[in-house]
Amino acid sequence: MAQAKERLNAALGLPSDADLRPLLGNDLVVARTRHGLFGAWVVKDPRALGELVRERAPDPNVRVVVRGPLLVAGEPGAVGVALATQARSAGMTRQLFDERLLGLPADALVRAEANFALIPPVQASKVAWPHSLRRGALTVRADDAGVHLRARAEGAPSPPDEIPLAPGATPPVPLDRSNGATAGIRDLRHLIRVGLTTLKASDPGTYRRYDLARRAFKLLRRGDIDHDVIDQLGGTATLWTADLQTFTLTAPVADPGRMAKALGGLKPIMGRLLAAAGLEGARYGVVGSTLVVTTIPSVPLDRLASGSPRRIDSLTGALTGVVRGAALRQLLIQRLGLPSIAGFALGPLGDLTFSAQTSTTGIEASSDLAIH
């Protein structure tokens, strides 16, 4: 908590030990522009603000401007442009901001919007779909049930084969798992094809080697990746991990014999394909009518393929998932380097669910963390 306070004070150009409580009450607005990062805040007590600013140590990388109850602080270039924009009554207004977040919770703790044309990684992407996106919006809301995130990105229409997930609200129905984390993916073949298109754009050399191998195995009649493998993955794929370290992917196939024959023919390059997918060293095979790919070293494949398909809550979209509360608490302890006794403090954290739904004009995503 003390570190968070120090970082907030530093972001506002205030002394690290400054007491912000007399100033609280209004929204804090933070923006990243092409000129840099800055924040603006209308405080409750202008006199207290003036005293705090007089106490701050000079910093050439942070410009702080106080005009009555208004505090503007951040990178010098960004602050200068913000003040000039305000002087000519231009730039962002509350009405424009609310319009861009229309349909998202108005009482959220955090509300944000973005212009993707001003985000360098988006514009530098070699993949076509991100370039079609124009604006994004996000809210984080808290209530008695937990914390709820809603996000969306909108843009110009894109061809369906460029969208990362299969379009539409129809939910996947993955195999039911009661522990760890589970994600269901509707129409895995769509995701794989988009992934190959992305690989072709971002790493032509690797894609060329894959394409040459694909053609060679087809000519040798050892298998056809497109027809015998990818085309059979149109159902719901289940990605599951019990410990957030080992992973298992299962997917129903229409013609198990054809799939098994193709995988046998592709065996010489399967190691490279799995490594490219982040599953280096994985075992794979067809059990009954299910394809199984796993990094778990000893569990029989038929056990990993067992289970009943079940929708995750009432989530919609091509991707839905859940991280069970116990797995989430363990993950936080590991990532934050906390002692195991911290599990008691994290006890109220329940399941984390998430989903994503795409269309030709954008994507909507949601995440809900239950707190008991």
Secondary structure as GFF3:
##gff-version 3
##sequence-region A 1 372
A	DSSP	alpha_helix	2	11	.	.	.	ID=ss1
A	DSSP	three_ten_helix	21	23	.	.	.	ID=ss2
A	DSSP	beta_strand	28	33	.	.	.	ID=ss3
A	DSSP	beta_strand	36	42	.	.	.	ID=ss4
A	DSSP	alpha_helix	46	55	.	.	.	ID=ss5
A	DSSP	beta_strand	63	67	.	.	.	ID=ss6
A	DSSP	beta_strand	70	74	.	.	.	ID=ss7
A	DSSP	alpha_helix	76	87	.	.	.	ID=ss8
A	DSSP	alpha_helix	94	100	.	.	.	ID=ss9
A	DSSP	beta_strand	110	115	.	.	.	ID=ss10
A	DSSP	three_ten_helix	116	118	.	.	.	ID=ss11
A	DSSP	alpha_helix	120	124	.	.	.	ID=ss12
A	DSSP	alpha_helix	128	132	.	.	.	ID=ss13
A	DSSP	beta_strand	133	143	.	.	.	ID=ss14
A	DSSP	beta_strand	146	155	.	.	.	ID=ss15
A	DSSP	three_ten_helix	160	162	.	.	.	ID=ss16
A	DSSP	beta_strand	181	186	.	.	.	ID=ss17
A	DSSP	alpha_helix	188	202	.	.	.	ID=ss18
A	DSSP	alpha_helix	204	219	.	.	.	ID=ss19
A	DSSP	pi_helix	225	229	.	.	.	ID=ss20
A	DSSP	three_ten_helix	230	232	.	.	.	ID=ss21
A	DSSP	beta_strand	236	241	.	.	.	ID=ss22
A	DSSP	beta_strand	248	252	.	.	.	ID=ss23
A	DSSP	alpha_helix	256	265	.	.	.	ID=ss24
A	DSSP	alpha_helix	267	276	.	.	.	ID=ss25
A	DSSP	beta_strand	283	287	.	.	.	ID=ss26
A	DSSP	beta_strand	290	294	.	.	.	ID=ss27
A	DSSP	alpha_helix	301	305	.	.	.	ID=ss28
A	DSSP	beta_strand	319	323	.	.	.	ID=ss29
A	DSSP	alpha_helix	325	336	.	.	.	ID=ss30
A	DSSP	alpha_helix	342	345	.	.	.	ID=ss31
A	DSSP	beta_strand	349	359	.	.	.	ID=ss32
A	DSSP	beta_strand	362	371	.	.	.	ID=ss33
###
